[in-house]
């Protein structure tokens, strides 16, 4: 039988009506075709020309290879490093599985699903999730544009996976012991401009304060910003202290919008995040910012293929 060329295969595939499940199977199959050297080549291209991660010097020379990666020795501090030194991916193994695993992240697969698709243990899958996602979370805007909506959402504090809990366990998540927002809830602050650029912050337990708003929002807001929020007092105090324009929407009174003054964009992001979070059946509080960053990456749709995620993850902070 004659072997088809790549062009002929592409023509045949283009004529097929693909369902979502078929596309997922095709992506998984293609992901397993990745060569072990492909991931290493991507890593070294992304880190090409970067300075020494220990002292910042640009003067270095080659110093052998280890684990498939070129090592360098710095001429100033005399310490050696490779392309992953100082990144969240340092000392991780099985590099030939990284690109297929990053495709699983783009598809929002659970830990067990991703482990089965890539062929690693579920503990490895968990460890990789919380190394790759924080690395890729660096792809975030340094500044937001002129009109910024800010609002917080609250999730019940979770000690999922903790070996030494500080309270009695709840049955399948449970409910808070008191009504309303209190110290049993984690606060996730989200600021989003009208261009869709988003910044997220885990401010801790309980209601957000003006001090926390100043620490989180002030560095990402331009001088001529119009900040739009709900009627919470903390936002008014922060805006007055920071000297920025502020408009409040009285959501509790049933006011959703006053022309262009609304917080529907950021509330829509909250809704998408909580709906997406359901598939993971609870998230530990210490990893909440990782999951919000993961959703932010998917929502922005800038990093759409595994190579994009890997290139961002290996950059130094």
Buried (B, 14 or more C-beta within 10 A) or exposed (E): EEEEEEEEEEEEEEEEEEEEEEEBEEBBEEBBEBEEEBBBEBBBEBBEEBBBBBEEEEEBEEBEEEEBBBBBBBEBBEBBBBBBBBBBBBEBEBBBBBBBBBBBBBBBBBBEBBBBBBEBEBEBBBBBBBBBBBBBBBBBBEEBBBBBBBBBBBBBBBBBEEEEEEEEEBEEEEEBEEEEBBEBBBBBBBBBBBEEBBBBBBBBBBBBBBEBBBEBBEEBBEEEBBBBBBEBEBBBBBBEEBEBEBBBBEBEEEBEEEEEBBBEBBBEBBEEBEEBBEEBEEBBBBBBBBBBBBBBBBBBEEBEEBBBBBBBBBBEE
